[in-house]
């Protein structure tokens, strides 16, 4: 991103420098400066379009409101996340928007009297503000769609269940099965790891089984990419041989044939909403914490159909 409001983006070398600095001298325990016009933003992986779009939404709204943005990519490291939080405190940012890896970072910032907004994931419900998506509800709708088509062996590809995003999506999947009287099969819930390659290998393994699933629900766009590549590796046709849906949308999903049915989260809007929530918190620091739940849109394409053997 070339926007001048993106003042800093942490790299691996930045994290090494910050860790060594922490070893030498503790970060100062500073409270927010009353006239600070800088917002700290901490996201998980800018290589993922979702987080890049989230940051872009924050940057656009921040610029309109006269704030600059200090952006850090923690790349899924809790150590880097805490390093960044200490740096935000040291530079006296007005507030922080974070896609948290645990509740620790929010708790730390609140102890330093830094307003914090949890975005996409929520660990500190009732303790700080949050802007999230209805993960469970939308995951249930997507699974319901597959069941309505006649699918009974539906695999869930998921990266994690300890965060609210993964945990709620898995809960929505299970709730759909239970509501339709379909017994949950633990062998169909596949922990794939964090990237497309891991999902690709897992999909090749499960689709090669004699009792392979007739549909796969990928819990994010990277896992969906791995599943799609695996079907090509095995010479399987979507949706004739296996139906595929994704929780996150991505540009490639509308470029392949057939397109991949996906849940479209408006990450830019999520970022803008998080920044607006932070500005409200700055105006009313004593107000009760508020959680904003955004809706997500299901984009039907051509990747689902009734299973061949009913």
Secondary structure, 3 states (H helix, E strand, C coil): CCCCCEEECCCHHHHHHHHHHHHHCCCCCCCCCCCCCEEEEEECCCCCHHHHHHHHHHHHHHHHCCCEEEEEECCCCHHHHHHHHHHHHHCCCCEEEECCCCCHHHHHHHHCCCEEEEECCCCCCCCCEEEEECHHHHHHHHHHHHHHCCCCCEEEEECCCCCHHHHHHHHHHHHHHHHCCCCCCHHHEEECCCCHHHHHHHHHHHHCCCCCCCEEEECCHHHHHHHHHHHHHHCCCCCCCCEEEECCCCHHHHCCCCCCEEEECCHHHHHHHHHHHHHHHHHCCCCCCCEEEECCEEECCCCCCCCCCC
